[in-house]
């Protein structure tokens, strides 16, 4: 089955070039020329990868990346201007997996695609989530750091798993409640803070007290450094 790639690029010549090259490599490709079309297409179909330009006419690539990351972990490669270091940093912080600076050779893009495919294939086969130095084995529901097991309750494991699956993306308490406690949960959002404290206490005992960061007024984030 062909892997589906969504290209989000407003420069039609670049978008067409990428589309033709990726089709030649055996991918199924569609193009969105603006952010709102891209978000609509994300909801309508399943994609294996998104190539996302930062400079778009309506919504920025950074904002689109954040919105995608609110409920989707599809790999994202961002395209940035050659000297736009802040854009590259912002893109990675928003949840992008990788970035390329324009202009770039198509061979470099294909190499990045292969690297992402290998990484995600391994994670899916092993059913493993890793954010240095913690590794979660989802089938076994086991957490390890520095080669030693971290003893977690079922809820603590689910909470840590959700944070790590969304690494580099700030999650609000409401988002955490919905995913970890369930859509029908009717309790206080303070329960998230309580369980974050539980998790931090266990992580602090192995020297990882700063693994989960608080973003004041927003929520929590785990970052890959």
BAVOBA-606660 format. One record per atom (N, C-alpha, C): residue number from 0; residue in three letters; atom name; x, z, y. Coordinates in steps of 0.02 Angstrom, whole numbers, m for minus. Example, Ala and Ser with C-alpha at 12.3 -4.5 7.8 and 13.67 -1.06 7.14 Angstrom:
2
 seq type atom      X      Z      Y
   0  ALA    N    660    390   m284
   0  ALA   CA    615    390   m225
   0  ALA    C    660    390   m165
   1  SER    N    642    354   m112
   1  SER   CA    684    357    m53
   1  SER    C    645    394      2
***
This chain:
225
 seq type atom      X      Z      Y
   0  UNK    N     42      0    m60
   0  UNK   CA      0      0      0
   0  UNK    C     44      0     63
   1  UNK    N     28    m45    110
   1  UNK   CA     67    m49    171
   1  UNK    C     58     13    214
   2  UNK    N    113     36    244
   2  UNK   CA    108     92    290
   2  UNK    C     86     68    359
   3  UNK    N     42    106    390
   3  UNK   CA     12     85    453
   3  UNK    C     47    118    513
   4  UNK    N     66     77    560
   4  UNK   CA    100    100    621
   4  UNK    C     59     81    682
   5  UNK    N     50    130    726
   5  UNK   CA     17    117    790
   5  UNK    C     70    114    845
   6  UNK    N     73     58    881
   6  UNK   CA    118     50    938
   6  UNK    C     78     62   1002
   7  UNK    N    102    108   1043
   7  UNK   CA     69    122   1108
   7  UNK    C    118    102   1162
   8  UNK    N    108     43   1191
   8  UNK   CA    155     14   1238
   8  UNK    C    118    m32   1286
   9  UNK    N    125    m21   1352
   9  UNK   CA     87    m61   1401
   9  UNK    C    123   m126   1418
  10  UNK    N    189   m130   1406
  10  UNK   CA    224   m193   1418
  10  UNK    C    211   m240   1359
  11  UNK    N    170   m291   1371
  11  UNK   CA    145   m331   1316
  11  UNK    C    199   m370   1279
  12  UNK    N    251   m390   1315
  12  UNK   CA    305   m427   1281
  12  UNK    C    342   m381   1232
  13  UNK    N    354   m319   1252
  13  UNK   CA    387   m271   1207
  13  UNK    C    342   m255   1148
  14  UNK    N    279   m242   1163
  14  UNK   CA    231   m226   1110
  14  UNK    C    226   m283   1059
  15  UNK    N    224   m344   1083
  15  UNK   CA    218   m402   1038
  15  UNK    C    281   m409    996
  16  UNK    N    339   m400   1027
  16  UNK   CA    402   m404    990
  16  UNK    C    405   m352    934
  17  UNK    N    387   m290    950
  17  UNK   CA    387   m237    900
  17  UNK    C    336   m252    844
  18  UNK    N    278   m276    864
  18  UNK   CA    226   m291    815
  18  UNK    C    251   m343    765
  19  UNK    N    280   m398    790
  19  UNK   CA    303   m451    746
  19  UNK    C    360   m428    700
  20  UNK    N    407   m390    727
  20  UNK   CA    464   m367    688
  20  UNK    C    441   m319    633
  21  UNK    N    396   m274    650
  21  UNK   CA    373   m224    601
  21  UNK    C    329   m257    547
  22  UNK    N    289   m306    567
  22  UNK   CA    249   m343    517
  22  UNK    C    297   m379    469
  23  UNK    N    351   m407    496
  23  UNK   CA    400   m442    455
  23  UNK    C    431   m394    404
  24  UNK    N    437   m329    422
  24  UNK   CA    466   m279    377
  24  UNK    C    415   m252    328
  25  UNK    N    352   m276    332
  25  UNK   CA    303   m257    283
  25  UNK    C    254   m203    304
  26  UNK    N    257   m183    368
  26  UNK   CA    210   m133    392
  26  UNK    C    145   m165    417
  27  UNK    N     91   m127    414
  27  UNK   CA     29   m147    447
  27  UNK    C     31   m117    517
  28  UNK    N     21   m159    567
  28  UNK   CA     33   m138    637
  28  UNK    C    m27   m154    681
  29  UNK    N    m44   m106    725
  29  UNK   CA    m92   m118    778
  29  UNK    C    m62    m93    844
  30  UNK    N    m88   m120    899
  30  UNK   CA    m60   m104    965
  30  UNK    C   m114    m77   1011
  31  UNK    N    m96    m25   1048
  31  UNK   CA   m138      0   1103
  31  UNK    C    m97     m7   1167
  32  UNK    N   m127    m33   1221
  32  UNK   CA    m90    m44   1283
  32  UNK    C   m102     12   1334
  33  UNK    N   m142     62   1317
  33  UNK   CA   m152    118   1362
  33  UNK    C   m167    180   1320
  34  UNK    N   m162    238   1354
  34  UNK   CA   m168    301   1318
  34  UNK    C   m237    314   1289
  35  UNK    N   m288    298   1326
  35  UNK   CA   m356    314   1302
  35  UNK    C   m374    271   1241
  36  UNK    N   m352    209   1241
  36  UNK   CA   m363    167   1181
  36  UNK    C   m325    196   1122
  37  UNK    N   m264    221   1135
  37  UNK   CA   m224    250   1081
  37  UNK    C   m258    311   1050
  38  UNK    N   m285    355   1092
  38  UNK   CA   m318    415   1067
  38  UNK    C   m381    397   1027
  39  UNK    N   m417    346   1051
  39  UNK   CA   m476    324   1014
  39  UNK    C   m456    296    945
  40  UNK    N   m403    256    943
  40  UNK   CA   m381    227    880
  40  UNK    C   m354    280    833
  41  UNK    N   m325    333    860
  41  UNK   CA   m301    388    818
  41  UNK    C   m359    421    781
  42  UNK    N   m416    426    814
  42  UNK   CA   m474    458    783
  42  UNK    C   m508    412    732
  43  UNK    N   m503    347    744
  43  UNK   CA   m540    299    703
  43  UNK    C   m504    282    638
  44  UNK    N   m438    288    636
  44  UNK   CA   m400    268    577
  44  UNK    C   m345    318    561
  45  UNK    N   m320    315    499
  45  UNK   CA   m263    355    479
  45  UNK    C   m199    314    488
  46  UNK    N   m149    346    517
  46  UNK   CA    m85    312    530
  46  UNK    C    m28    349    497
  47  UNK    N     23    313    478
  47  UNK   CA     82    344    449
  47  UNK    C    136    356    500
  48  UNK    N    131    322    559
  48  UNK   CA    181    333    611
  48  UNK    C    155    304    677
  49  UNK    N    176    335    732
  49  UNK   CA    158    312    799
  49  UNK    C    222    300    839
  50  UNK    N    226    241    869
  50  UNK   CA    280    226    917
  50  UNK    C    249    229    986
  51  UNK    N    271    276   1027
  51  UNK   CA    235    294   1089
  51  UNK    C    281    290   1150
  52  UNK    N    263    245   1196
  52  UNK   CA    300    240   1258
  52  UNK    C    281    297   1305
  53  UNK    N    329    324   1342
  53  UNK   CA    314    379   1387
  53  UNK    C    277    354   1449
  54  UNK    N    298    298   1477
  54  UNK   CA    270    272   1539
  54  UNK    C    210    227   1524
  55  UNK    N    149    254   1534
  55  UNK   CA     88    216   1522
  55  UNK    C     44    219   1584
  56  UNK    N     m3    172   1591
  56  UNK   CA    m40    167   1654
  56  UNK    C    m91    222   1667
  57  UNK    N   m118    254   1615
  57  UNK   CA   m169    304   1628
  57  UNK    C   m144    374   1609
  58  UNK    N   m140    388   1544
  58  UNK   CA   m112    451   1521
  58  UNK    C    m39    441   1503
  59  UNK    N      3    490   1518
  59  UNK   CA     73    484   1500
  59  UNK    C     82    492   1425
  60  UNK    N    138    466   1400
  60  UNK   CA    152    474   1330
  60  UNK    C    159    547   1310
  61  UNK    N    184    588   1356
  61  UNK   CA    191    660   1343
  61  UNK    C    122    691   1330
  62  UNK    N     74    674   1372
  62  UNK   CA      6    702   1364
  62  UNK    C    m26    676   1300
  63  UNK    N    m16    613   1285
  63  UNK   CA    m44    585   1223
  63  UNK    C    m14    620   1163
  64  UNK    N     52    631   1165
  64  UNK   CA     85    666   1110
  64  UNK    C     55    736   1100
  65  UNK    N     46    772   1155
  65  UNK   CA     17    839   1150
  65  UNK    C    m53    836   1119
  66  UNK    N    m93    789   1140
  66  UNK   CA   m162    784   1114
  66  UNK    C   m162    766   1040
  67  UNK    N   m118    720   1020
  67  UNK   CA   m113    703    949
  67  UNK    C    m92    765    909
  68  UNK    N    m44    802    935
  68  UNK   CA    m18    860    899
  68  UNK    C    m68    917    893
  69  UNK    N   m122    915    932
  69  UNK   CA   m171    969    928
  69  UNK    C   m205    971    859
  70  UNK    N   m207    913    824
  70  UNK   CA   m240    914    759
  70  UNK    C   m211    863    710
  71  UNK    N   m152    836    724
  71  UNK   CA   m124    784    682
  71  UNK    C    m48    789    681
  72  UNK    N    m18    787    621
  72  UNK   CA     55    792    615
  72  UNK    C     88    726    598
  73  UNK    N     55    669    615
  73  UNK   CA     85    604    603
  73  UNK    C    152    600    640
  74  UNK    N    204    571    608
  74  UNK   CA    269    563    642
  74  UNK    C    262    520    705
  75  UNK    N    297    541    758
  75  UNK   CA    294    506    823
  75  UNK    C    365    492    846
  76  UNK    N    379    428    861
  76  UNK   CA    441    409    894
  76  UNK    C    424    389    966
  77  UNK    N    456    421   1014
  77  UNK   CA    442    406   1084
  77  UNK    C    494    358   1112
  78  UNK    N    471    313   1156
  78  UNK   CA    515    266   1190
  78  UNK    C    523    289   1262
  79  UNK    N    585    295   1284
  79  UNK   CA    598    322   1351
  79  UNK    C    645    275   1390
  80  UNK    N    646    284   1456
  80  UNK   CA    693    248   1497
  80  UNK    C    764    273   1482
  81  UNK    N    812    231   1496
  81  UNK   CA    881    244   1475
  81  UNK    C    908    311   1500
  82  UNK    N    894    328   1563
  82  UNK   CA    924    388   1592
  82  UNK    C    875    446   1601
  83  UNK    N    817    441   1569
  83  UNK   CA    765    491   1580
  83  UNK    C    773    550   1533
  84  UNK    N    826    591   1544
  84  UNK   CA    839    648   1501
  84  UNK    C    780    698   1501
  85  UNK    N    752    715   1560
  85  UNK   CA    695    761   1559
  85  UNK    C    636    735   1517
  86  UNK    N    624    669   1519
  86  UNK   CA    570    640   1479
  86  UNK    C    584    648   1405
  87  UNK    N    647    639   1384
  87  UNK   CA    664    646   1314
  87  UNK    C    653    718   1291
  88  UNK    N    675    765   1332
  88  UNK   CA    666    836   1316
  88  UNK    C    592    853   1313
  89  UNK    N    553    829   1363
  89  UNK   CA    482    843   1364
  89  UNK    C    446    814   1304
  90  UNK    N    468    754   1283
  90  UNK   CA    437    722   1225
  90  UNK    C    448    762   1162
  91  UNK    N    509    786   1152
  91  UNK   CA    524    826   1092
  91  UNK    C    486    892   1095
  92  UNK    N    483    923   1154
  92  UNK   CA    446    986   1161
  92  UNK    C    372    976   1149
  93  UNK    N    346    916   1165
  93  UNK   CA    275    903   1154
  93  UNK    C    258    890   1081
  94  UNK    N    311    881   1039
  94  UNK   CA    298    873    968
  94  UNK    C    323    808    938
  95  UNK    N    358    766    978
  95  UNK   CA    385    703    950
  95  UNK    C    438    718    898
  96  UNK    N    443    675    847
  96  UNK   CA    493    683    795
  96  UNK    C    560    653    815
  97  UNK    N    558    602    857
  97  UNK   CA    620    567    875
  97  UNK    C    607    527    938
  98  UNK    N    660    499    968
  98  UNK   CA    651    457   1026
  98  UNK    C    703    401   1026
  99  UNK    N    687    347   1060
  99  UNK   CA    733    292   1071
  99  UNK    C    734    275   1145
 100  UNK    N    792    260   1171
 100  UNK   CA    797    241   1241
 100  UNK    C    798    165   1247
 101  UNK    N    761    140   1296
 101  UNK   CA    759     67   1308
 101  UNK    C    820     47   1349
 102  UNK    N    848    m12   1337
 102  UNK   CA    832    m58   1281
 102  UNK    C    864    m34   1216
 103  UNK    N    836    m54   1160
 103  UNK   CA    863    m34   1096
 103  UNK    C    862    m94   1049
 104  UNK    N    904    m91    998
 104  UNK   CA    906   m143    947
 104  UNK    C    853   m128    895
 105  UNK    N    821   m179    870
 105  UNK   CA    768   m168    819
 105  UNK    C    797   m135    757
 106  UNK    N    861   m148    742
 106  UNK   CA    892   m116    684
 106  UNK    C    895    m40    691
 107  UNK    N    904    m17    754
 107  UNK   CA    905     55    765
 107  UNK    C    836     86    754
 108  UNK    N    784     52    778
 108  UNK   CA    716     76    767
 108  UNK    C    701     78    692
 109  UNK    N    719     26    655
 109  UNK   CA    705     25    583
 109  UNK    C    743     81    547
 110  UNK    N    804     96    570
 110  UNK   CA    841    151    540
 110  UNK    C    807    218    552
 111  UNK    N    780    227    613
 111  UNK   CA    744    289    629
 111  UNK    C    681    294    586
 112  UNK    N    646    238    576
 112  UNK   CA    586    238    534
 112  UNK    C    604    258    463
 113  UNK    N    657    230    436
 113  UNK   CA    676    247    367
 113  UNK    C    695    320    361
 114  UNK    N    729    347    411
 114  UNK   CA    748    418    409
 114  UNK    C    686    463    409
 115  UNK    N    637    447    451
 115  UNK   CA    575    486    453
 115  UNK    C    538    481    387
 116  UNK    N    535    420    359
 116  UNK   CA    500    410    296
 116  UNK    C    533    451    240
 117  UNK    N    599    452    238
 117  UNK   CA    634    491    187
 117  UNK    C    619    565    195
 118  UNK    N    621    590    256
 118  UNK   CA    609    661    269
 118  UNK    C    539    681    250
 119  UNK    N    490    641    270
 119  UNK   CA    421    659    255
 119  UNK    C    405    650    182
 120  UNK    N    436    601    149
 120  UNK   CA    425    591     78
 120  UNK    C    451    652     39
 121  UNK    N    509    677     59
 121  UNK   CA    537    736     25
 121  UNK    C    492    796     35
 122  UNK    N    469    807     97
 122  UNK   CA    426    865    110
 122  UNK    C    361    861     71
 123  UNK    N    332    801     66
 123  UNK   CA    269    794     30
 123  UNK    C    280    806    m45
 124  UNK    N    334    780    m72
 124  UNK   CA    347    789   m143
 124  UNK    C    361    862   m160
 125  UNK    N    400    894   m118
 125  UNK   CA    419    963   m131
 125  UNK    C    366   1012   m105
 126  UNK    N    320    987    m64
 126  UNK   CA    270   1030    m32
 126  UNK    C    304   1088      3
 127  UNK    N    351   1070     45
 127  UNK   CA    394   1119     79
 127  UNK    C    390   1108    154
 128  UNK    N    390   1164    192
 128  UNK   CA    395   1161    265
 128  UNK    C    458   1199    284
 129  UNK    N    499   1170    326
 129  UNK   CA    560   1204    347
 129  UNK    C    570   1203    421
 130  UNK    N    582   1260    451
 130  UNK   CA    606   1267    520
 130  UNK    C    662   1318    517
 131  UNK    N    723   1295    529
 131  UNK   CA    782   1337    521
 131  UNK    C    773   1406    553
 132  UNK    N    786   1460    515
 132  UNK   CA    812   1463    446
 132  UNK    C    758   1479    394
 133  UNK    N    694   1469    411
 133  UNK   CA    640   1488    365
 133  UNK    C    616   1426    327
 134  UNK    N    604   1435    262
 134  UNK   CA    575   1383    220
 134  UNK    C    513   1411    187
 135  UNK    N    458   1372    189
 135  UNK   CA    396   1392    156
 135  UNK    C    384   1345     97
 136  UNK    N    371   1374     38
 136  UNK   CA    353   1336    m22
 136  UNK    C    278   1344    m31
 137  UNK    N    241   1292    m12
 137  UNK   CA    169   1298     m7
 137  UNK    C    135   1308    m75
 138  UNK    N    159   1273   m127
 138  UNK   CA    128   1281   m192
 138  UNK    C    136   1353   m218
 139  UNK    N    195   1381   m206
 139  UNK   CA    208   1448   m230
 139  UNK    C    187   1501   m179
 140  UNK    N    169   1478   m119
 140  UNK   CA    153   1524    m64
 140  UNK    C    208   1576    m55
 141  UNK    N    268   1549    m48
 141  UNK   CA    327   1592    m42
 141  UNK    C    366   1573     21
 142  UNK    N    391   1623     55
 142  UNK   CA    431   1613    116
 142  UNK    C    501   1640    103
 143  UNK    N    552   1601    125
 143  UNK   CA    621   1622    117
 143  UNK    C    660   1612    182
 144  UNK    N    709   1654    192
 144  UNK   CA    757   1646    247
 144  UNK    C    824   1673    223
 145  UNK    N    877   1636    236
 145  UNK   CA    944   1656    214
 145  UNK    C    947   1670    139
 146  UNK    N    907   1632    100
 146  UNK   CA    908   1640     28
 146  UNK    C    870   1699      1
 147  UNK    N    836   1736     45
 147  UNK   CA    797   1795     22
 147  UNK    C    723   1785     39
 148  UNK    N    680   1812     m5
 148  UNK   CA    608   1805      5
 148  UNK    C    583   1851     60
 149  UNK    N    537   1825    101
 149  UNK   CA    502   1865    151
 149  UNK    C    433   1881    123
 150  UNK    N    419   1944    114
 150  UNK   CA    355   1965     85
 150  UNK    C    300   1960    138
 151  UNK    N    251   1916    127
 151  UNK   CA    197   1906    174
 151  UNK    C    130   1914    140
 152  UNK    N     81   1938    177
 152  UNK   CA     13   1938    152
 152  UNK    C    m14   1866    155
 153  UNK    N    m71   1853    124
 153  UNK   CA   m100   1786    124
 153  UNK    C   m113   1761    195
 154  UNK    N   m140   1805    238
 154  UNK   CA   m155   1784    306
 154  UNK    C    m91   1773    346
 155  UNK    N    m42   1815    337
 155  UNK   CA     22   1806    371
 155  UNK    C     54   1740    351
 156  UNK    N     51   1724    287
 156  UNK   CA     79   1661    263
 156  UNK    C     44   1602    294
 157  UNK    N    m23   1603    296
 157  UNK   CA    m61   1548    325
 157  UNK    C    m45   1540    400
 158  UNK    N    m38   1596    434
 158  UNK   CA    m22   1594    506
 158  UNK    C     47   1564    518
 159  UNK    N     96   1588    480
 159  UNK   CA    164   1562    488
 159  UNK    C    167   1488    469
 160  UNK    N    131   1469    416
 160  UNK   CA    129   1399    395
 160  UNK    C    101   1355    451
 161  UNK    N     47   1376    482
 161  UNK   CA     17   1336    536
 161  UNK    C     64   1329    595
 162  UNK    N     97   1383    613
 162  UNK   CA    145   1380    669
 162  UNK    C    203   1334    653
 163  UNK    N    228   1337    592
 163  UNK   CA    286   1296    573
 163  UNK    C    267   1222    565
 164  UNK    N    207   1209    540
 164  UNK   CA    185   1139    535
 164  UNK    C    178   1107    604
 165  UNK    N    167   1148    654
 165  UNK   CA    159   1124    723
 165  UNK    C    218   1144    766
 166  UNK    N    277   1144    736
 166  UNK   CA    337   1165    773
 166  UNK    C    344   1126    838
 167  UNK    N    368   1160    889
 167  UNK   CA    380   1132    956
 167  UNK    C    315   1119    994
 168  UNK    N    258   1137    964
 168  UNK   CA    194   1126    998
 168  UNK    C    161   1194   1010
 169  UNK    N    145   1208   1073
 169  UNK   CA    114   1272   1089
 169  UNK    C     41   1273   1065
 170  UNK    N     24   1323   1026
 170  UNK   CA    m43   1330    998
 170  UNK    C    m80   1386   1033
 171  UNK    N   m140   1371   1056
 171  UNK   CA   m181   1423   1087
 171  UNK    C   m209   1470   1034
 172  UNK    N   m232   1529   1055
 172  UNK   CA   m263   1576   1008
 172  UNK    C   m325   1545    976
 173  UNK    N   m363   1506   1015
 173  UNK   CA   m423   1474    988
 173  UNK    C   m406   1424    933
 174  UNK    N   m353   1385    944
 174  UNK   CA   m331   1337    894
 174  UNK    C   m310   1373    830
 175  UNK    N   m273   1427    838
 175  UNK   CA   m250   1466    780
 175  UNK    C   m309   1496    742
 176  UNK    N   m357   1524    779
 176  UNK   CA   m416   1552    747
 176  UNK    C   m453   1500    706
 177  UNK    N   m462   1441    735
 177  UNK   CA   m499   1389    701
 177  UNK    C   m466   1367    636
 178  UNK    N   m399   1359    638
 178  UNK   CA   m364   1333    579
 178  UNK    C   m348   1387    527
 179  UNK    N   m333   1447    550
 179  UNK   CA   m311   1500    504
 179  UNK    C   m368   1544    480
 180  UNK    N   m414   1560    526
 180  UNK   CA   m470   1603    508
 180  UNK    C   m533   1564    491
 181  UNK    N   m537   1501    514
 181  UNK   CA   m594   1460    495
 181  UNK    C   m641   1447    553
 182  UNK    N   m677   1390    549
 182  UNK   CA   m721   1369    603
 182  UNK    C   m777   1419    616
 183  UNK    N   m798   1455    564
 183  UNK   CA   m855   1500    572
 183  UNK    C   m835   1571    591
 184  UNK    N   m771   1582    607
 184  UNK   CA   m749   1649    625
 184  UNK    C   m781   1669    691
 185  UNK    N   m809   1729    693
 185  UNK   CA   m845   1752    753
 185  UNK    C   m814   1814    784
 186  UNK    N   m754   1831    762
 186  UNK   CA   m722   1892    788
 186  UNK    C   m684   1882    852
 187  UNK    N   m646   1933    871
 187  UNK   CA   m609   1934    933
 187  UNK    C   m544   1895    925
 188  UNK    N   m524   1856    977
 188  UNK   CA   m461   1819    974
 188  UNK    C   m401   1866    971
 189  UNK    N   m410   1930    987
 189  UNK   CA   m355   1978    984
 189  UNK    C   m326   1984    914
 190  UNK    N   m365   1964    863
 190  UNK   CA   m340   1968    794
 190  UNK    C   m278   1925    786
 191  UNK    N   m273   1871    824
 191  UNK   CA   m213   1828    822
 191  UNK    C   m152   1868    845
 192  UNK    N   m159   1903    901
 192  UNK   CA   m104   1943    927
 192  UNK    C    m82   1997    878
 193  UNK    N   m132   2027    845
 193  UNK   CA   m117   2079    796
 193  UNK    C    m74   2051    739
 194  UNK    N    m94   1993    712
 194  UNK   CA    m57   1964    656
 194  UNK    C     10   1936    678
 195  UNK    N     15   1913    739
 195  UNK   CA     80   1892    765
 195  UNK    C    127   1952    766
 196  UNK    N    102   2011    786
 196  UNK   CA    144   2071    785
 196  UNK    C    165   2089    714
 197  UNK    N    119   2083    667
 197  UNK   CA    137   2095    597
 197  UNK    C    194   2050    575
 198  UNK    N    185   1985    590
 198  UNK   CA    236   1936    570
 198  UNK    C    303   1951    603
 199  UNK    N    301   1964    668
 199  UNK   CA    363   1977    704
 199  UNK    C    400   2038    677
 200  UNK    N    363   2089    658
 200  UNK   CA    394   2149    630
 200  UNK    C    433   2131    566
 201  UNK    N    404   2090    524
 201  UNK   CA    438   2071    462
 201  UNK    C    497   2025    476
 202  UNK    N    489   1980    525
 202  UNK   CA    544   1935    542
 202  UNK    C    600   1972    578
 203  UNK    N    582   2022    617
 203  UNK   CA    633   2061    653
 203  UNK    C    679   2097    604
 204  UNK    N    652   2116    547
 204  UNK   CA    692   2153    498
 204  UNK    C    748   2110    469
 205  UNK    N    743   2044    477
 205  UNK   CA    797   1999    453
 205  UNK    C    830   1963    511
 206  UNK    N    822   1990    571
 206  UNK   CA    856   1963    630
 206  UNK    C    823   1903    662
 207  UNK    N    758   1893    649
 207  UNK   CA    723   1834    677
 207  UNK    C    667   1855    724
 208  UNK    N    680   1905    765
 208  UNK   CA    627   1930    809
 208  UNK    C    604   1878    860
 209  UNK    N    645   1827    874
 209  UNK   CA    626   1777    925
 209  UNK    C    603   1712    893
 210  UNK    N    590   1711    827
 210  UNK   CA    570   1650    793
 210  UNK    C    503   1625    820
 211  UNK    N    457   1671    834
 211  UNK   CA    392   1653    863
 211  UNK    C    394   1670    936
 212  UNK    N    386   1620    979
 212  UNK   CA    388   1631   1051
 212  UNK    C    318   1638   1080
 213  UNK    N    311   1681   1130
 213  UNK   CA    249   1687   1167
 213  UNK    C    253   1643   1229
 214  UNK    N    202   1601   1240
 214  UNK   CA    197   1562   1301
 214  UNK    C    142   1595   1342
 215  UNK    N    162   1631   1393
 215  UNK   CA    116   1674   1429
 215  UNK    C     56   1636   1455
 216  UNK    N     m3   1662   1442
 216  UNK   CA    m65   1631   1466
 216  UNK    C    m89   1573   1424
 217  UNK    N    m50   1555   1371
 217  UNK   CA    m70   1497   1330
 217  UNK    C    m76   1517   1257
 218  UNK    N    m21   1536   1225
 218  UNK   CA    m23   1553   1154
 218  UNK    C     46   1563   1126
 219  UNK    N     60   1531   1067
 219  UNK   CA    122   1543   1031
 219  UNK    C    153   1477   1007
 220  UNK    N    219   1479    996
 220  UNK   CA    254   1419    973
 220  UNK    C    313   1438    931
 221  UNK    N    328   1399    880
 221  UNK   CA    390   1402    842
 221  UNK    C    429   1339    859
 222  UNK    N    492   1347    879
 222  UNK   CA    531   1290    900
 222  UNK    C    588   1277    851
 223  UNK    N    602   1212    840
 223  UNK   CA    660   1192    800
 223  UNK    C    718   1183    847
 224  UNK    N    769   1226    841
 224  UNK   CA    826   1223    886
 224  UNK    C    883   1186    852
***
